[in-house]
């Protein structure tokens, strides 16, 4: 979500006449787009701001912008600790990035934080803004912002506000435009995508309109997935308590929807799930996985798990191990609990679990989830996988990286360069916990996006 905001900020600044540079010494403006989900984000921010003060003082006219979740949450702290920052703007102010930069240039430092998004101002949706996309073959498309859940560990509702669904037609139109520009893979983005449209239904009920006419996520998924030229459609992230059978049915029936489901567990203990306010039981969670795998052939499932949530006992953790083993995840994002100021969990100080205990449990959980991942990957050896080729690896440019429909990374070494964004077939030859290795069989489709060739003026 923050990456997508960064694309939009870059797009707005470029539309305003700025150009990107590789070296900050050549820059007039540096933007730090923050996220407070990760541990120690604030320390990293202020460390960077300290170094940027010297950068700013070295040449007149330079500007520093701090945006994103930390700016939303700690606007006054940012101002107090780094008064040399020119613009502090929150998550609901992305659409005004260029305007605020200009205002600071002419009138001095600006702090602008909207506490809530404006319901009838659709320009504030990140996907309604110009973008500087990292890739030309895939794209994120925002379908909602904010969150109405109250998970005890999560700061998102505080910094992103209440849940607001983007108008259905806007989403479909944007994906159609992206496909016409050569994008072949789209990811629908929201904090809780499968509650998309719930607020639209409430609005229609209040106005006396038919609620049945309000769109649901499965309907949006089906229509977007049916757009001609779109080869792959993904979505992140659903919430287990809101997952509906019609979403699984759409995934099974619409060929462009990829066979991958990111399904956050967080804990396998019903006691912990209740303390987290997750709204489902471990049994119900596993039943949904069985239902999904029964409908969707070759489905890969990934998850998020928190280890050491306040009050977690060894018995609670054992239940997490049991559910993780039963779920047979293809991969998992595992986290050691760390308190986020402003969340309910951060106030449970008398229930905090010792850090050494958390570290031990984390290591034991990794053994379980990686065991499942290796088994899943080894089962693919000998198969021919349809992959989207993402280009040379950062670590070794001789080796290329590609991605399957199940969102699995595949490494292979081609005999000649391949254009990024191509599709191909790779035979899987070996497996590791976090990636597959293979041999290129053939390139099946060249990129459909246009390559811009710079032309010098004479």
BADREN-481224 format. One record per residue (C-alpha): residue in three letters; x negated, z, y. Coordinates in steps of 0.001 Angstrom, whole numbers, padded with zeros to 6 digits, always signed. Layout:
! BADREN-481224
ALAXZY/...
! end
This chain:
! BADREN-481224
UNK+000000+000000+000000/UNK-002821+000845+002384/UNK-004691-002309+001384/UNK-001597-004300+002294/UNK-001390-002526+005664/UNK-005057-003436+006240/UNK-004277-007092+005582/UNK-001551-006936+008208/UNK-003683-005184+010807/UNK-006375-007830+010288/UNK-003788-010585+010548/UNK-002378-009207+013798/UNK-005818-008853+015388/UNK-006807-012379+014353/UNK-003517-013728+015689/UNK-004439-012030+018969/UNK-007660-014047+019127/UNK-010201-011837+017367/UNK-012371-013039+014491/UNK-013761-010957+011601/UNK-017483-010189+011372/UNK-019628-009053+008473/UNK-021858-006679+010441/UNK-020446-003876+012590/UNK-023250-004493+015136/UNK-021496-007774+015950/UNK-018056-006149+016240/UNK-016053-005251+019329/UNK-013433-003313+017355/UNK-013687-001202+014203/UNK-010474-000129+012440/UNK-010442+002759+009973/UNK-007195+002522+008000/UNK-006882+005896+006305/UNK-005204+007219+003174/UNK-004747+010939+002603/UNK-003771+010601-001064/UNK-007406+010719-002160/UNK-009523+013847-002142/UNK-011838+014439+000821/UNK-010375+011532+002809/UNK-010596+013566+006000/UNK-014285+014372+005474/UNK-015050+010688+004990/UNK-013060+009813+008108/UNK-014828+012235+010425/UNK-018225+011394+008973/UNK-017620+007731+009765/UNK-016269+008541+013206/UNK-019424+010506+013978/UNK-021575+007492+013162/UNK-019245+005166+015053/UNK-019621+007216+018237/UNK-023231+006025+018431/UNK-022069+002486+017713/UNK-019493+002667+020504/UNK-021908+004149+023036/UNK-024436+001375+022362/UNK-022331-001323+024042/UNK-019655-001167+026682/UNK-016167-002270+025717/UNK-016314-001386+022036/UNK-013172+000202+020559/UNK-012359+002387+017562/UNK-008924+002452+015928/UNK-007760+005055+013402/UNK-004558+004151+011554/UNK-002745+005007+008340/UNK-001687+008154+006544/UNK-004249+010597+007941/UNK-003541+009364+011445/UNK+000152+009921+010814/UNK-000376+013440+009478/UNK-003282+014690+011623/UNK-002970+012785+014901/UNK-003794+015836+017053/UNK-006733+016820+014836/UNK-008167+013299+015071/UNK-007903+013464+018857/UNK-009522+016918+019019/UNK-012391+016143+016642/UNK-013071+012581+017825/UNK-011935+012137+021436/UNK-013914+008871+021628/UNK-011324+007136+019405/UNK-009376+004569+021435/UNK-006230+004171+019329/UNK-004600+006586+016876/UNK-001566+004992+015252/UNK+000616+006004+012333/UNK+002002+004195+009322/UNK+005085+003021+011238/UNK+003040+001469+014051/UNK+001141-001208+012131/UNK+003233-003952+013740/UNK+001945-002900+017187/UNK-001781-002883+016313/UNK-002866-005663+018684/UNK-000606-004386+021459/UNK-002000-000846+021229/UNK-005593-002108+021227/UNK-004914-004003+024452/UNK-003134-001003+025966/UNK-006141+001202+025246/UNK-008479-001368+026764/UNK-006591-001394+030058/UNK-005170+002131+030287/UNK-007342+004420+028152/UNK-006929+006139+024758/UNK-003561+005734+023033/UNK-001860+007890+020419/UNK+001364+006484+018997/UNK+003026+008017+015964/UNK+006603+007198+015031/UNK+007965+009919+012764/UNK+010423+007533+011113/UNK+010697+003790+010793/UNK+013442+002098+012777/UNK+016172+000958+010418/UNK+017109-002207+012290/UNK+013555-003214+013233/UNK+012524-005337+010261/UNK+009319-006378+012026/UNK+007834-003015+011098/UNK+007757-003981+007411/UNK+004146-004876+006560/UNK+005195-008095+004822/UNK+007026-009276+007945/UNK+003708-009459+009823/UNK+000896-012035+009813/UNK-001751-011253+007225/UNK-005431-011836+006604/UNK-005240-011906+002816/UNK-008300-011240+000692/UNK-007162-013825-001876/UNK-005217-017024-001343/UNK-003807-017189-004881/UNK-002063-013789-005073/UNK-000169-011598-002636/UNK+001539-008270-002198/UNK+005069-008301-000848/UNK+006578-005092+000497/UNK+010167-004521-000644/UNK+010580-000959+000649/UNK+008741+001680+002619/UNK+008879+005457+002440/UNK+010131+007666-000359/UNK+013155+009922-000897/UNK+011638+011886-003773/UNK+010166+015362-003377/UNK+007301+015475-005886/UNK+005503+018752-005243/UNK+002026+017183-005269/UNK+002730+014167-003060/UNK+002219+013754+000688/UNK+003766+010263+000877/UNK+007263+011271+002099/UNK+005602+013189+004941/UNK+003363+010351+006089/UNK+005537+007347+005161/UNK+008987+008745+005909/UNK+012341+008207+004244/UNK+012987+005313+001906/UNK+014044+002062+003576/UNK+014714-001115+001638/UNK+013735-004416+003172/UNK+016572-006965+003430/UNK+016967-008929+000210/UNK+016889-012343+001868/UNK+013679-011518+003758/UNK+011867-010747+000515/UNK+013046-013890-001267/UNK+012212-016059+001743/UNK+008716-014610+002011/UNK+007931-015225-001640/UNK+009227-018792-001344/UNK+006925-019322+001640/UNK+003953-017822-000180/UNK+004517-020066-003200/UNK+004751-023116-000943/UNK+001317-022111+000419/UNK-000209-022011-003053/UNK+000248-018368-004082/UNK+000946-018194-007822/UNK+001023-014426-008396/UNK+003064-011918-006409/UNK+003270-008137-006689/UNK+006402-006457-005321/UNK+005294-003285-003609/UNK+007065-000002-002944/UNK+006707+003703-003458/UNK+009602+003679-005928/UNK+010527+000040-006489/UNK+013331+000639-008956/UNK+015333+002556-006363/UNK+015270-000537-004160/UNK+018647-001145-002535/UNK+019959+002397-002922/UNK+019915+002953+000836/UNK+021542-000443+001377/UNK+024351+000641-000935/UNK+024851+003835+001085/UNK+024934+001845+004321/UNK+027616-000443+002900/UNK+029638+002479+001623/UNK+029584+004061+005092/UNK+030693+000810+006702/UNK+033513+000294+004194/UNK+031927-002729+002492/UNK+031835-003305-001235/UNK+028980-001332-002772/UNK+028895-003676-005759/UNK+027632-006420-003447/UNK+024514-004447-002538/UNK+021407-005707-004349/UNK+019595-003788-007053/UNK+015947-004034-008039/UNK+016687-005901-011267/UNK+018592-008559-009316/UNK+015750-008927-006839/UNK+013250-009153-009703/UNK+015326-011858-011387/UNK+015761-013988-008272/UNK+012159-013752-007122/UNK+010968-014404-010656/UNK+013021-017589-010779/UNK+011309-019178-007770/UNK+009791-022470-008885/UNK+005999-022468-008781/UNK+005600-018707-009167/UNK+003634-018152-012352/UNK+003282-014367-012358/UNK+005405-011577-010910/UNK+004388-007897-010997/UNK+005730-004709-009413/UNK+004401-001234-008599/UNK+005406+001444-008986/UNK+008629+002489-010699/UNK+009742+006091-011105/UNK+010757+007081-014659/UNK+013889+008904-013486/UNK+015241+005708-011877/UNK+014258+003146-014513/UNK+017362+001243-015634/UNK+017987-000869-018769/UNK+018696-003988-016696/UNK+015139-003907-015347/UNK+013750-004014-018879/UNK+016179-006828-019685/UNK+014991-008835-016682/UNK+011364-008315-017660/UNK+012171-009651-021124/UNK+014215-012647-019953/UNK+012382-013958-016863/UNK+009220-015745-017958/UNK+007251-015167-014753/UNK+007596-011354-014924/UNK+004380-010077-016469/UNK+004338-007969-019615/UNK+002949-004898-017904/UNK+004676-001681-016903/UNK+002950+000999-014841/UNK+004903+004110-015796/UNK+003625+007362-014243/UNK+003881+010364-016563/UNK+002036+013020-014463/UNK+002513+015660-017196/UNK+003801+015895-020757/UNK+005112+019426-020232/UNK+008768+019788-019274/UNK+007894+023008-017469/UNK+005277+021231-015367/UNK+007577+018257-014750/UNK+010222+020639-013415/UNK+007696+022350-011131/UNK+006583+018926-009938/UNK+010254+017948-009267/UNK+009894+014773-011319/UNK+013475+014618-012561/UNK+012910+013688-016212/UNK+011806+015278-019459/UNK+008937+014226-021708/UNK+011431+013223-024391/UNK+013400+011025-022009/UNK+010155+009467-020779/UNK+009095+008508-024309/UNK+012573+007190-025130/UNK+012286+004791-022194/UNK+008925+003554-023481/UNK+010436+002889-026911/UNK+013315+001043-025225/UNK+010946-001068-023136/UNK+008696-002019-026047/UNK+011739-002896-028136/UNK+012882-005437-025537/UNK+009630-006805-024079/UNK+007222-008489-026461/UNK+003508-007689-026077/UNK+004166-005108-023367/UNK+001198-003182-021940/UNK+001902+000243-020445/UNK-000301+002168-018025/UNK+000267+005536-016392/UNK-000848+008266-013983/UNK-001558+011810-015214/UNK-002473+014919-013223/UNK-004579+017578-014964/UNK-004516+021181-013742/UNK-001357+021227-011655/UNK-000779+024826-010411/UNK+000458+027017-013235/UNK-000565+024637-016040/UNK-001351+026583-019207/UNK-003232+025410-022263/UNK+000128+024983-024013/UNK+001355+022755-021172/UNK-001809+020689-021379/UNK-001489+020324-025159/UNK+001959+018825-024588/UNK+000392+016311-022182/UNK-002116+015349-024872/UNK+000697+014926-027394/UNK+002822+012744-025116/UNK-000215+010661-024108/UNK-001070+010035-027747/UNK+002546+009173-028592/UNK+002837+006785-025626/UNK-000244+004809-026768/UNK-001203+003724-023271/UNK-003216+000588-022649/UNK-004951+002438-019839/UNK-004389+005493-017693/UNK-005348+006736-014248/UNK-006166+010407-014716/UNK-006679+012850-011868/UNK-007838+016421-011503/UNK-005374+018258-009285/UNK-006529+018844-005733/UNK-004211+020298-003080/UNK-002981+018114-000249/UNK-002158+020046+002899/UNK+001529+019674+003705/UNK+002708+019512+000077/UNK+004535+022197-001872/UNK+001781+022331-004482/UNK-000832+023158-001850/UNK+001028+026397-001147/UNK+000941+027509-004816/UNK-002440+029141-004333/UNK-001710+032059-006684/UNK-001132+029534-009492/UNK-004244+027386-008988/UNK-006109+026636-012220/UNK-009845+027332-012385/UNK-011866+024199-011627/UNK-013970+024552-014785/UNK-010806+024676-016903/UNK-009468+021573-015135/UNK-012723+019693-015729/UNK-012666+020572-019439/UNK-009047+019446-019810/UNK-009754+016253-017894/UNK-012565+015352-020300/UNK-010352+016026-023315/UNK-007548+013899-021895/UNK-009944+011010-021297/UNK-010829+011037-025002/UNK-007158+010628-025943/UNK-006265+007891-023467/UNK-009459+005926-024064/UNK-008884+006108-027822/UNK-005492+004443-027325/UNK-007003+001889-024915/UNK-009729+000879-027362/UNK-007221+000450-030194/UNK-004979-001676-027964/UNK-007928-003811-026861/UNK-009409-004215-030329/UNK-006024-005495-031518/UNK-006467-008426-029109/UNK-009771-009620-030594/UNK-009331-013177-031852/UNK-006344-013865-029629/UNK-006227-016632-027034/UNK-005260-015051-023703/UNK-003719-016812-020712/UNK-005769-015580-017734/UNK-005899-015880-013981/UNK-009550-016408-013031/UNK-010544-014097-010173/UNK-014101-015402-009769/UNK-017663-014182-010340/UNK-018171-010494-011036/UNK-019579-008419-008189/UNK-022201-006894-010458/UNK-023290-010129-012111/UNK-022286-013475-010529/UNK-023064-015301-013783/UNK-020194-013443-015452/UNK-016640-014278-014357/UNK-013692-011902-014200/UNK-010168-012871-015152/UNK-006920-011007-015717/UNK-004289-011332-018423/UNK-000550-011087-017925/UNK-000847-007543-019280/UNK-003179-006753-016323/UNK-006225-006455-018567/UNK-009592-007461-017143/UNK-011465-010094-019165/UNK-015154-010948-018687/UNK-016564-014316-019775/UNK-019507-016564-018908/UNK-018561-020179-018102/UNK-020963-023102-018478/UNK-020144-024353-014979/UNK-018545-022922-011814/UNK-014765-022463-011809/UNK-012628-022273-008687/UNK-011156-018844-008011/UNK-007417-018845-008598/UNK-007573-021213-011561/UNK-005774-020447-014813/UNK-007384-020719-018205/UNK-007393-019755-021854/UNK-009975-017268-023118/UNK-010563-016258-026732/UNK-011171-012513-026954/UNK-014353-011670-028833/UNK-014896-007945-028182/UNK-013281-004940-026545/UNK-014179-001902-024467/UNK-011952+000902-023117/UNK-011556-000687-019688/UNK-012021-004423-020252/UNK-012113-007267-022749/UNK-014835-009876-023329/UNK-014280-013433-024387/UNK-015195-017104-024446/UNK-013544-019676-022195/UNK-011524-022182-024223/UNK-010345-024339-021321/UNK-009191-024321-017716/UNK-005483-025092-017803/UNK-004651-025258-014092/UNK-006615-025583-010872/UNK-005673-023456-007852/UNK-002697-024792-005925/UNK-003737-023220-002619/UNK-005466-025394-000038/UNK-009159-024827+000634/UNK-010021-024854+004318/UNK-013243-026713+005118/UNK-014729-025894+008546/UNK-015284-028961+010711/UNK-017871-028782+013482/UNK-017055-030251+016875/UNK-019436-032979+018058/
! end
